[in-house]
Amino acid sequence: ISYTRETNIFNLERDFTSQVYSLGWVGMLLFIGPYVVIMLYALIKWLMNKQLRTYLISSMFLSIAFMLLAAFLSGNVMDFLT
């Protein structure tokens, strides 16, 4: 099943698990991986450097974290971001 075919047939639920079926493991890592890597990098930098704990940077980090959490729990979040 291709990604386009799967999204046109029905809405994806639980993006992290259903992307494996439509894109495969490598496709899922390429599609969702950058968001996870950016969030982990931001978390490490935010924890290590106290000067980076501004309201703007903290809110941007939390927005990525909540987006990934919503994609994992409910789905239909990561489908059409790109």
Distance bins in CASP14 RR format, pairs under 12 A and 6 or more apart:
PFRMAT RR
TARGET T0000
AUTHOR 0000-0000-0000
RMODE 2
METHOD distances of the structure
MODEL  1
1 7 0 0 0 0 0 1 0 0 0 0 0
1 8 0 0 0 0 0 1 0 0 0 0 0
1 9 0 0 0 0 1 0 0 0 0 0 0
1 10 0 0 0 0 0 1 0 0 0 0 0
1 12 0 0 0 0 0 1 0 0 0 0 0
1 18 0 0 0 0 1 0 0 0 0 0 0
1 19 0 0 0 0 0 1 0 0 0 0 0
1 20 0 0 0 0 0 1 0 0 0 0 0
1 21 1 0 0 1 0 0 0 0 0 0 0
1 22 1 0 1 0 0 0 0 0 0 0 0
1 23 0 0 0 0 1 0 0 0 0 0 0
1 24 0 0 0 0 1 0 0 0 0 0 0
2 8 0 0 0 0 1 0 0 0 0 0 0
2 9 0 0 0 0 0 1 0 0 0 0 0
2 19 0 0 0 0 0 1 0 0 0 0 0
2 21 0 0 0 0 0 1 0 0 0 0 0
2 22 1 0 0 1 0 0 0 0 0 0 0
2 23 0 0 0 0 1 0 0 0 0 0 0
2 24 0 0 0 0 0 1 0 0 0 0 0
2 27 0 0 0 0 0 1 0 0 0 0 0
3 9 0 0 0 0 0 1 0 0 0 0 0
3 12 0 0 0 0 1 0 0 0 0 0 0
3 15 0 0 0 0 0 1 0 0 0 0 0
3 18 0 0 0 0 1 0 0 0 0 0 0
3 19 1 0 0 1 0 0 0 0 0 0 0
3 20 0 0 0 0 0 1 0 0 0 0 0
3 21 0 0 0 0 1 0 0 0 0 0 0
3 22 1 0 1 0 0 0 0 0 0 0 0
3 23 1 0 1 0 0 0 0 0 0 0 0
3 24 0 0 0 0 1 0 0 0 0 0 0
3 27 0 0 0 0 1 0 0 0 0 0 0
3 28 0 0 0 0 1 0 0 0 0 0 0
3 30 0 0 0 0 0 1 0 0 0 0 0
3 31 1 0 0 1 0 0 0 0 0 0 0
3 32 0 0 0 0 0 1 0 0 0 0 0
3 78 0 0 0 0 0 1 0 0 0 0 0
3 79 0 0 0 0 1 0 0 0 0 0 0
3 80 0 0 0 0 0 1 0 0 0 0 0
3 82 0 0 0 0 0 1 0 0 0 0 0
4 12 0 0 0 0 0 1 0 0 0 0 0
4 22 0 0 0 0 1 0 0 0 0 0 0
4 23 0 0 0 0 0 1 0 0 0 0 0
4 79 0 0 0 0 0 1 0 0 0 0 0
4 80 0 0 0 0 0 1 0 0 0 0 0
5 12 0 0 0 0 0 1 0 0 0 0 0
5 21 0 0 0 0 0 1 0 0 0 0 0
5 22 1 0 0 1 0 0 0 0 0 0 0
5 23 0 0 0 0 0 1 0 0 0 0 0
6 12 1 0 0 1 0 0 0 0 0 0 0
6 13 0 0 0 0 0 1 0 0 0 0 0
6 15 0 0 0 0 0 1 0 0 0 0 0
6 18 1 0 0 1 0 0 0 0 0 0 0
6 19 0 0 0 0 1 0 0 0 0 0 0
6 20 0 0 0 0 0 1 0 0 0 0 0
6 21 1 0 0 1 0 0 0 0 0 0 0
6 22 1 0 1 0 0 0 0 0 0 0 0
6 23 0 0 0 0 1 0 0 0 0 0 0
6 24 0 0 0 0 0 1 0 0 0 0 0
6 79 0 0 0 0 1 0 0 0 0 0 0
7 13 0 0 0 0 0 1 0 0 0 0 0
7 15 0 0 0 0 0 1 0 0 0 0 0
7 18 0 0 0 0 1 0 0 0 0 0 0
7 19 0 0 0 0 0 1 0 0 0 0 0
7 21 0 0 0 0 0 1 0 0 0 0 0
7 22 1 0 0 1 0 0 0 0 0 0 0
7 23 0 0 0 0 0 1 0 0 0 0 0
7 31 0 0 0 0 0 1 0 0 0 0 0
7 75 0 0 0 0 0 1 0 0 0 0 0
7 76 0 0 0 0 1 0 0 0 0 0 0
7 78 0 0 0 0 0 1 0 0 0 0 0
7 79 1 0 1 0 0 0 0 0 0 0 0
7 80 1 0 0 1 0 0 0 0 0 0 0
7 82 0 0 0 0 0 1 0 0 0 0 0
8 22 0 0 0 0 0 1 0 0 0 0 0
8 79 0 0 0 0 0 1 0 0 0 0 0
8 80 0 0 0 0 0 1 0 0 0 0 0
9 18 0 0 0 0 0 1 0 0 0 0 0
9 21 0 0 0 0 0 1 0 0 0 0 0
9 22 0 0 0 0 0 1 0 0 0 0 0
10 18 0 0 0 0 1 0 0 0 0 0 0
10 21 0 0 0 0 0 1 0 0 0 0 0
10 22 0 0 0 0 0 1 0 0 0 0 0
10 75 0 0 0 0 0 1 0 0 0 0 0
10 76 0 0 0 0 0 1 0 0 0 0 0
10 79 0 0 0 0 0 1 0 0 0 0 0
11 18 0 0 0 0 1 0 0 0 0 0 0
11 74 0 0 0 0 0 1 0 0 0 0 0
11 75 0 0 0 0 1 0 0 0 0 0 0
11 76 1 0 1 0 0 0 0 0 0 0 0
11 77 0 0 0 0 0 1 0 0 0 0 0
11 78 0 0 0 0 0 1 0 0 0 0 0
11 79 1 0 0 1 0 0 0 0 0 0 0
11 80 0 0 0 0 0 1 0 0 0 0 0
12 18 1 0 1 0 0 0 0 0 0 0 0
12 19 1 0 0 1 0 0 0 0 0 0 0
12 20 0 0 0 0 0 1 0 0 0 0 0
12 21 0 0 0 0 1 0 0 0 0 0 0
12 22 1 0 0 1 0 0 0 0 0 0 0
12 23 0 0 0 0 0 1 0 0 0 0 0
12 28 0 0 0 0 0 1 0 0 0 0 0
12 31 0 0 0 0 0 1 0 0 0 0 0
12 32 0 0 0 0 0 1 0 0 0 0 0
12 71 0 0 0 0 1 0 0 0 0 0 0
12 74 0 0 0 0 0 1 0 0 0 0 0
12 75 1 0 0 1 0 0 0 0 0 0 0
12 76 1 0 0 1 0 0 0 0 0 0 0
12 77 0 0 0 0 1 0 0 0 0 0 0
12 78 0 0 0 0 1 0 0 0 0 0 0
12 79 1 0 1 0 0 0 0 0 0 0 0
12 80 0 0 0 0 0 1 0 0 0 0 0
13 19 0 0 0 0 0 1 0 0 0 0 0
13 21 0 0 0 0 0 1 0 0 0 0 0
13 70 0 0 0 0 0 1 0 0 0 0 0
13 71 0 0 0 0 0 1 0 0 0 0 0
13 72 0 0 0 0 0 1 0 0 0 0 0
13 73 0 0 0 0 1 0 0 0 0 0 0
13 74 1 0 0 1 0 0 0 0 0 0 0
13 75 1 0 1 0 0 0 0 0 0 0 0
13 76 1 0 0 1 0 0 0 0 0 0 0
13 77 0 0 0 0 0 1 0 0 0 0 0
13 78 0 0 0 0 0 1 0 0 0 0 0
13 79 0 0 0 0 0 1 0 0 0 0 0
14 20 0 0 0 0 0 1 0 0 0 0 0
14 21 0 0 0 0 0 1 0 0 0 0 0
14 28 0 0 0 0 0 1 0 0 0 0 0
14 32 0 0 0 0 0 1 0 0 0 0 0
14 69 0 0 0 0 0 1 0 0 0 0 0
14 70 0 0 0 0 0 1 0 0 0 0 0
14 71 0 0 0 0 1 0 0 0 0 0 0
14 72 1 0 0 1 0 0 0 0 0 0 0
14 73 1 0 0 1 0 0 0 0 0 0 0
14 74 1 0 0 1 0 0 0 0 0 0 0
14 75 1 0 1 0 0 0 0 0 0 0 0
14 76 0 0 0 0 1 0 0 0 0 0 0
14 77 0 0 0 0 0 1 0 0 0 0 0
14 78 0 0 0 0 0 1 0 0 0 0 0
14 79 0 0 0 0 0 1 0 0 0 0 0
15 21 0 0 0 0 0 1 0 0 0 0 0
15 22 0 0 0 0 0 1 0 0 0 0 0
15 23 0 0 0 0 0 1 0 0 0 0 0
15 28 0 0 0 0 1 0 0 0 0 0 0
15 31 0 0 0 0 1 0 0 0 0 0 0
15 32 1 0 0 1 0 0 0 0 0 0 0
15 33 0 0 0 0 0 1 0 0 0 0 0
15 35 0 0 0 0 0 1 0 0 0 0 0
15 36 0 0 0 0 0 1 0 0 0 0 0
15 67 0 0 0 0 0 1 0 0 0 0 0
15 68 0 0 0 0 1 0 0 0 0 0 0
15 69 0 0 0 0 0 1 0 0 0 0 0
15 70 0 0 0 0 1 0 0 0 0 0 0
15 71 1 0 1 0 0 0 0 0 0 0 0
15 72 1 0 0 1 0 0 0 0 0 0 0
15 73 0 0 0 0 1 0 0 0 0 0 0
15 74 0 0 0 0 1 0 0 0 0 0 0
15 75 1 0 1 0 0 0 0 0 0 0 0
15 76 1 0 0 1 0 0 0 0 0 0 0
15 77 1 0 0 1 0 0 0 0 0 0 0
15 78 1 0 1 0 0 0 0 0 0 0 0
15 79 1 0 0 1 0 0 0 0 0 0 0
15 80 0 0 0 0 0 1 0 0 0 0 0
15 81 0 0 0 0 1 0 0 0 0 0 0
16 22 0 0 0 0 0 1 0 0 0 0 0
16 23 0 0 0 0 0 1 0 0 0 0 0
16 24 0 0 0 0 0 1 0 0 0 0 0
16 25 0 0 0 0 0 1 0 0 0 0 0
16 28 1 0 0 1 0 0 0 0 0 0 0
16 29 0 0 0 0 0 1 0 0 0 0 0
16 31 0 0 0 0 0 1 0 0 0 0 0
16 32 1 0 0 1 0 0 0 0 0 0 0
16 33 0 0 0 0 0 1 0 0 0 0 0
16 35 0 0 0 0 0 1 0 0 0 0 0
16 36 0 0 0 0 1 0 0 0 0 0 0
16 68 0 0 0 0 1 0 0 0 0 0 0
16 69 0 0 0 0 0 1 0 0 0 0 0
16 70 0 0 0 0 0 1 0 0 0 0 0
16 71 1 0 0 1 0 0 0 0 0 0 0
16 72 1 0 1 0 0 0 0 0 0 0 0
16 73 0 0 0 0 1 0 0 0 0 0 0
16 74 0 0 0 0 0 1 0 0 0 0 0
16 75 0 0 0 0 1 0 0 0 0 0 0
16 77 0 0 0 0 0 1 0 0 0 0 0
16 78 0 0 0 0 1 0 0 0 0 0 0
16 79 0 0 0 0 0 1 0 0 0 0 0
17 23 0 0 0 0 0 1 0 0 0 0 0
17 24 0 0 0 0 0 1 0 0 0 0 0
17 25 0 0 0 0 0 1 0 0 0 0 0
17 28 0 0 0 0 1 0 0 0 0 0 0
17 32 0 0 0 0 0 1 0 0 0 0 0
17 71 0 0 0 0 0 1 0 0 0 0 0
17 72 0 0 0 0 1 0 0 0 0 0 0
17 73 0 0 0 0 0 1 0 0 0 0 0
17 74 0 0 0 0 0 1 0 0 0 0 0
17 75 0 0 0 0 1 0 0 0 0 0 0
17 78 0 0 0 0 0 1 0 0 0 0 0
18 24 0 0 0 0 0 1 0 0 0 0 0
18 28 0 0 0 0 1 0 0 0 0 0 0
18 31 0 0 0 0 0 1 0 0 0 0 0
18 32 0 0 0 0 0 1 0 0 0 0 0
18 71 0 0 0 0 0 1 0 0 0 0 0
18 72 0 0 0 0 0 1 0 0 0 0 0
18 74 0 0 0 0 0 1 0 0 0 0 0
18 75 1 0 0 1 0 0 0 0 0 0 0
18 76 0 0 0 0 0 1 0 0 0 0 0
18 77 0 0 0 0 0 1 0 0 0 0 0
18 78 0 0 0 0 1 0 0 0 0 0 0
18 79 0 0 0 0 1 0 0 0 0 0 0
19 25 0 0 0 0 1 0 0 0 0 0 0
19 26 0 0 0 0 0 1 0 0 0 0 0
19 27 1 0 0 1 0 0 0 0 0 0 0
19 28 1 0 1 0 0 0 0 0 0 0 0
19 29 0 0 0 0 1 0 0 0 0 0 0
19 30 0 0 0 0 0 1 0 0 0 0 0
19 31 1 0 0 1 0 0 0 0 0 0 0
19 32 1 0 0 1 0 0 0 0 0 0 0
19 33 0 0 0 0 0 1 0 0 0 0 0
19 35 0 0 0 0 0 1 0 0 0 0 0
19 71 0 0 0 0 1 0 0 0 0 0 0
19 72 0 0 0 0 0 1 0 0 0 0 0
19 75 0 0 0 0 1 0 0 0 0 0 0
19 77 0 0 0 0 0 1 0 0 0 0 0
19 78 1 0 0 1 0 0 0 0 0 0 0
19 79 0 0 0 0 1 0 0 0 0 0 0
20 26 0 0 0 0 0 1 0 0 0 0 0
20 27 0 0 0 0 1 0 0 0 0 0 0
20 28 1 0 1 0 0 0 0 0 0 0 0
20 29 0 0 0 0 1 0 0 0 0 0 0
20 31 0 0 0 0 0 1 0 0 0 0 0
20 32 0 0 0 0 1 0 0 0 0 0 0
21 27 0 0 0 0 0 1 0 0 0 0 0
21 28 0 0 0 0 1 0 0 0 0 0 0
22 28 0 0 0 0 1 0 0 0 0 0 0
22 31 0 0 0 0 1 0 0 0 0 0 0
22 32 0 0 0 0 0 1 0 0 0 0 0
22 78 0 0 0 0 0 1 0 0 0 0 0
22 79 0 0 0 0 0 1 0 0 0 0 0
23 29 0 0 0 0 1 0 0 0 0 0 0
23 30 1 0 0 1 0 0 0 0 0 0 0
23 31 1 0 1 0 0 0 0 0 0 0 0
23 32 0 0 0 0 1 0 0 0 0 0 0
23 33 0 0 0 0 0 1 0 0 0 0 0
23 78 0 0 0 0 0 1 0 0 0 0 0
23 79 0 0 0 0 0 1 0 0 0 0 0
23 82 0 0 0 0 0 1 0 0 0 0 0
24 30 0 0 0 0 1 0 0 0 0 0 0
24 31 0 0 0 0 1 0 0 0 0 0 0
24 32 0 0 0 0 0 1 0 0 0 0 0
25 31 0 0 0 0 0 1 0 0 0 0 0
25 32 0 0 0 0 0 1 0 0 0 0 0
25 33 0 0 0 0 0 1 0 0 0 0 0
26 32 0 0 0 0 0 1 0 0 0 0 0
26 33 0 0 0 0 0 1 0 0 0 0 0
27 33 0 0 0 0 1 0 0 0 0 0 0
27 34 0 0 0 0 0 1 0 0 0 0 0
28 34 0 0 0 0 0 1 0 0 0 0 0
28 35 0 0 0 0 0 1 0 0 0 0 0
28 36 0 0 0 0 0 1 0 0 0 0 0
28 71 0 0 0 0 0 1 0 0 0 0 0
28 78 0 0 0 0 1 0 0 0 0 0 0
29 35 0 0 0 0 0 1 0 0 0 0 0
29 36 0 0 0 0 1 0 0 0 0 0 0
29 37 0 0 0 0 1 0 0 0 0 0 0
30 36 0 0 0 0 0 1 0 0 0 0 0
30 37 0 0 0 0 0 1 0 0 0 0 0
30 82 0 0 0 0 0 1 0 0 0 0 0
31 71 0 0 0 0 0 1 0 0 0 0 0
31 78 1 0 0 1 0 0 0 0 0 0 0
31 79 0 0 0 0 1 0 0 0 0 0 0
31 80 0 0 0 0 0 1 0 0 0 0 0
31 81 0 0 0 0 1 0 0 0 0 0 0
31 82 1 0 0 1 0 0 0 0 0 0 0
32 38 0 0 0 0 0 1 0 0 0 0 0
32 39 0 0 0 0 0 1 0 0 0 0 0
32 64 0 0 0 0 0 1 0 0 0 0 0
32 67 0 0 0 0 0 1 0 0 0 0 0
32 68 0 0 0 0 1 0 0 0 0 0 0
32 71 1 0 0 1 0 0 0 0 0 0 0
32 72 0 0 0 0 1 0 0 0 0 0 0
32 75 0 0 0 0 0 1 0 0 0 0 0
32 77 0 0 0 0 0 1 0 0 0 0 0
32 78 1 0 0 1 0 0 0 0 0 0 0
32 79 0 0 0 0 0 1 0 0 0 0 0
32 81 0 0 0 0 1 0 0 0 0 0 0
32 82 0 0 0 0 0 1 0 0 0 0 0
33 39 0 0 0 0 1 0 0 0 0 0 0
33 40 0 0 0 0 1 0 0 0 0 0 0
33 41 0 0 0 0 0 1 0 0 0 0 0
33 64 0 0 0 0 0 1 0 0 0 0 0
33 68 0 0 0 0 1 0 0 0 0 0 0
33 71 0 0 0 0 0 1 0 0 0 0 0
33 78 0 0 0 0 0 1 0 0 0 0 0
34 40 0 0 0 0 0 1 0 0 0 0 0
34 41 0 0 0 0 0 1 0 0 0 0 0
34 64 0 0 0 0 0 1 0 0 0 0 0
34 68 0 0 0 0 0 1 0 0 0 0 0
34 78 0 0 0 0 0 1 0 0 0 0 0
34 81 0 0 0 0 0 1 0 0 0 0 0
34 82 0 0 0 0 1 0 0 0 0 0 0
35 41 0 0 0 0 0 1 0 0 0 0 0
35 42 0 0 0 0 0 1 0 0 0 0 0
35 61 0 0 0 0 0 1 0 0 0 0 0
35 63 0 0 0 0 0 1 0 0 0 0 0
35 64 1 0 0 1 0 0 0 0 0 0 0
35 65 0 0 0 0 1 0 0 0 0 0 0
35 66 0 0 0 0 0 1 0 0 0 0 0
35 67 1 0 0 1 0 0 0 0 0 0 0
35 68 1 0 1 0 0 0 0 0 0 0 0
35 69 0 0 0 0 0 1 0 0 0 0 0
35 70 0 0 0 0 0 1 0 0 0 0 0
35 71 0 0 0 0 1 0 0 0 0 0 0
35 72 0 0 0 0 0 1 0 0 0 0 0
35 77 0 0 0 0 0 1 0 0 0 0 0
35 78 1 0 0 1 0 0 0 0 0 0 0
35 81 0 0 0 0 1 0 0 0 0 0 0
35 82 0 0 0 0 0 1 0 0 0 0 0
36 42 0 0 0 0 0 1 0 0 0 0 0
36 43 0 0 0 0 0 1 0 0 0 0 0
36 64 0 0 0 0 1 0 0 0 0 0 0
36 65 0 0 0 0 0 1 0 0 0 0 0
36 67 0 0 0 0 0 1 0 0 0 0 0
36 68 1 0 0 1 0 0 0 0 0 0 0
36 69 0 0 0 0 0 1 0 0 0 0 0
36 71 0 0 0 0 0 1 0 0 0 0 0
36 72 0 0 0 0 0 1 0 0 0 0 0
36 78 0 0 0 0 0 1 0 0 0 0 0
37 43 0 0 0 0 0 1 0 0 0 0 0
37 44 0 0 0 0 0 1 0 0 0 0 0
37 64 0 0 0 0 0 1 0 0 0 0 0
37 68 0 0 0 0 0 1 0 0 0 0 0
38 44 0 0 0 0 0 1 0 0 0 0 0
38 45 0 0 0 0 0 1 0 0 0 0 0
38 46 0 0 0 0 0 1 0 0 0 0 0
38 60 0 0 0 0 1 0 0 0 0 0 0
38 61 0 0 0 0 1 0 0 0 0 0 0
38 63 0 0 0 0 0 1 0 0 0 0 0
38 64 1 0 0 1 0 0 0 0 0 0 0
38 65 0 0 0 0 0 1 0 0 0 0 0
38 67 0 0 0 0 0 1 0 0 0 0 0
38 68 0 0 0 0 1 0 0 0 0 0 0
39 45 0 0 0 0 0 1 0 0 0 0 0
39 46 0 0 0 0 0 1 0 0 0 0 0
39 60 0 0 0 0 0 1 0 0 0 0 0
39 61 1 0 0 1 0 0 0 0 0 0 0
39 62 0 0 0 0 1 0 0 0 0 0 0
39 63 0 0 0 0 1 0 0 0 0 0 0
39 64 1 0 1 0 0 0 0 0 0 0 0
39 65 1 0 1 0 0 0 0 0 0 0 0
39 66 0 0 0 0 0 1 0 0 0 0 0
39 67 0 0 0 0 1 0 0 0 0 0 0
39 68 1 0 0 1 0 0 0 0 0 0 0
39 69 0 0 0 0 0 1 0 0 0 0 0
39 71 0 0 0 0 0 1 0 0 0 0 0
40 46 0 0 0 0 0 1 0 0 0 0 0
40 47 0 0 0 0 0 1 0 0 0 0 0
40 61 0 0 0 0 0 1 0 0 0 0 0
40 64 0 0 0 0 1 0 0 0 0 0 0
40 65 0 0 0 0 0 1 0 0 0 0 0
40 68 0 0 0 0 0 1 0 0 0 0 0
41 47 0 0 0 0 0 1 0 0 0 0 0
41 48 0 0 0 0 0 1 0 0 0 0 0
41 52 0 0 0 0 0 1 0 0 0 0 0
41 61 0 0 0 0 1 0 0 0 0 0 0
41 64 0 0 0 0 0 1 0 0 0 0 0
42 48 0 0 0 0 0 1 0 0 0 0 0
42 49 0 0 0 0 0 1 0 0 0 0 0
42 52 0 0 0 0 1 0 0 0 0 0 0
42 53 0 0 0 0 0 1 0 0 0 0 0
42 56 0 0 0 0 0 1 0 0 0 0 0
42 57 1 0 0 1 0 0 0 0 0 0 0
42 58 0 0 0 0 1 0 0 0 0 0 0
42 59 0 0 0 0 0 1 0 0 0 0 0
42 60 1 0 0 1 0 0 0 0 0 0 0
42 61 1 0 1 0 0 0 0 0 0 0 0
42 62 0 0 0 0 1 0 0 0 0 0 0
42 63 0 0 0 0 0 1 0 0 0 0 0
42 64 1 0 0 1 0 0 0 0 0 0 0
42 65 0 0 0 0 1 0 0 0 0 0 0
42 68 0 0 0 0 0 1 0 0 0 0 0
43 49 0 0 0 0 0 1 0 0 0 0 0
43 52 0 0 0 0 0 1 0 0 0 0 0
43 53 0 0 0 0 0 1 0 0 0 0 0
43 57 0 0 0 0 0 1 0 0 0 0 0
43 58 0 0 0 0 0 1 0 0 0 0 0
43 60 0 0 0 0 0 1 0 0 0 0 0
43 61 1 0 0 1 0 0 0 0 0 0 0
43 62 0 0 0 0 0 1 0 0 0 0 0
43 64 0 0 0 0 1 0 0 0 0 0 0
43 65 0 0 0 0 1 0 0 0 0 0 0
43 68 0 0 0 0 0 1 0 0 0 0 0
44 52 0 0 0 0 0 1 0 0 0 0 0
44 61 0 0 0 0 0 1 0 0 0 0 0
45 51 0 0 0 0 0 1 0 0 0 0 0
45 52 1 0 1 0 0 0 0 0 0 0 0
45 53 0 0 0 0 1 0 0 0 0 0 0
45 57 0 0 0 0 1 0 0 0 0 0 0
45 58 0 0 0 0 0 1 0 0 0 0 0
45 60 0 0 0 0 0 1 0 0 0 0 0
45 61 0 0 0 0 1 0 0 0 0 0 0
46 52 1 0 1 0 0 0 0 0 0 0 0
46 53 1 0 0 1 0 0 0 0 0 0 0
46 54 0 0 0 0 1 0 0 0 0 0 0
46 56 0 0 0 0 0 1 0 0 0 0 0
46 57 1 0 0 1 0 0 0 0 0 0 0
46 58 1 0 0 1 0 0 0 0 0 0 0
46 59 0 0 0 0 0 1 0 0 0 0 0
46 60 0 0 0 0 1 0 0 0 0 0 0
46 61 1 0 1 0 0 0 0 0 0 0 0
46 62 0 0 0 0 0 1 0 0 0 0 0
46 64 0 0 0 0 0 1 0 0 0 0 0
46 65 0 0 0 0 0 1 0 0 0 0 0
47 53 0 0 0 0 1 0 0 0 0 0 0
47 57 0 0 0 0 0 1 0 0 0 0 0
47 58 0 0 0 0 0 1 0 0 0 0 0
47 61 0 0 0 0 0 1 0 0 0 0 0
49 57 0 0 0 0 1 0 0 0 0 0 0
50 57 0 0 0 0 0 1 0 0 0 0 0
50 58 0 0 0 0 0 1 0 0 0 0 0
51 57 0 0 0 0 1 0 0 0 0 0 0
52 58 0 0 0 0 1 0 0 0 0 0 0
52 60 0 0 0 0 0 1 0 0 0 0 0
52 61 0 0 0 0 1 0 0 0 0 0 0
53 59 0 0 0 0 0 1 0 0 0 0 0
53 60 0 0 0 0 0 1 0 0 0 0 0
53 61 0 0 0 0 1 0 0 0 0 0 0
53 62 0 0 0 0 0 1 0 0 0 0 0
54 60 0 0 0 0 1 0 0 0 0 0 0
54 61 0 0 0 0 0 1 0 0 0 0 0
55 61 0 0 0 0 0 1 0 0 0 0 0
55 62 0 0 0 0 0 1 0 0 0 0 0
56 62 0 0 0 0 0 1 0 0 0 0 0
56 63 0 0 0 0 0 1 0 0 0 0 0
57 63 0 0 0 0 0 1 0 0 0 0 0
57 64 0 0 0 0 0 1 0 0 0 0 0
58 64 0 0 0 0 0 1 0 0 0 0 0
58 65 0 0 0 0 0 1 0 0 0 0 0
59 65 0 0 0 0 0 1 0 0 0 0 0
59 66 0 0 0 0 0 1 0 0 0 0 0
60 66 0 0 0 0 0 1 0 0 0 0 0
60 67 0 0 0 0 0 1 0 0 0 0 0
61 67 0 0 0 0 0 1 0 0 0 0 0
61 68 0 0 0 0 0 1 0 0 0 0 0
62 68 0 0 0 0 0 1 0 0 0 0 0
62 69 0 0 0 0 0 1 0 0 0 0 0
63 69 0 0 0 0 0 1 0 0 0 0 0
63 70 0 0 0 0 0 1 0 0 0 0 0
63 77 0 0 0 0 0 1 0 0 0 0 0
64 70 0 0 0 0 0 1 0 0 0 0 0
64 71 0 0 0 0 0 1 0 0 0 0 0
64 77 0 0 0 0 0 1 0 0 0 0 0
64 78 0 0 0 0 0 1 0 0 0 0 0
64 81 0 0 0 0 0 1 0 0 0 0 0
65 71 0 0 0 0 0 1 0 0 0 0 0
65 72 0 0 0 0 0 1 0 0 0 0 0
66 72 0 0 0 0 0 1 0 0 0 0 0
66 73 0 0 0 0 0 1 0 0 0 0 0
66 74 0 0 0 0 0 1 0 0 0 0 0
66 77 0 0 0 0 1 0 0 0 0 0 0
67 73 0 0 0 0 0 1 0 0 0 0 0
67 74 0 0 0 0 0 1 0 0 0 0 0
67 75 0 0 0 0 0 1 0 0 0 0 0
67 76 0 0 0 0 0 1 0 0 0 0 0
67 77 1 0 0 1 0 0 0 0 0 0 0
67 78 1 0 0 1 0 0 0 0 0 0 0
67 81 0 0 0 0 1 0 0 0 0 0 0
68 74 0 0 0 0 0 1 0 0 0 0 0
68 75 0 0 0 0 0 1 0 0 0 0 0
68 77 0 0 0 0 1 0 0 0 0 0 0
68 78 0 0 0 0 1 0 0 0 0 0 0
68 81 0 0 0 0 0 1 0 0 0 0 0
69 75 0 0 0 0 0 1 0 0 0 0 0
69 77 0 0 0 0 1 0 0 0 0 0 0
69 78 0 0 0 0 0 1 0 0 0 0 0
70 76 0 0 0 0 1 0 0 0 0 0 0
70 77 1 0 1 0 0 0 0 0 0 0 0
70 78 0 0 0 0 1 0 0 0 0 0 0
70 79 0 0 0 0 0 1 0 0 0 0 0
70 81 0 0 0 0 0 1 0 0 0 0 0
71 77 1 0 1 0 0 0 0 0 0 0 0
71 78 1 0 1 0 0 0 0 0 0 0 0
71 79 0 0 0 0 1 0 0 0 0 0 0
71 80 0 0 0 0 0 1 0 0 0 0 0
71 81 0 0 0 0 1 0 0 0 0 0 0
72 78 0 0 0 0 1 0 0 0 0 0 0
75 81 0 0 0 0 0 1 0 0 0 0 0
END
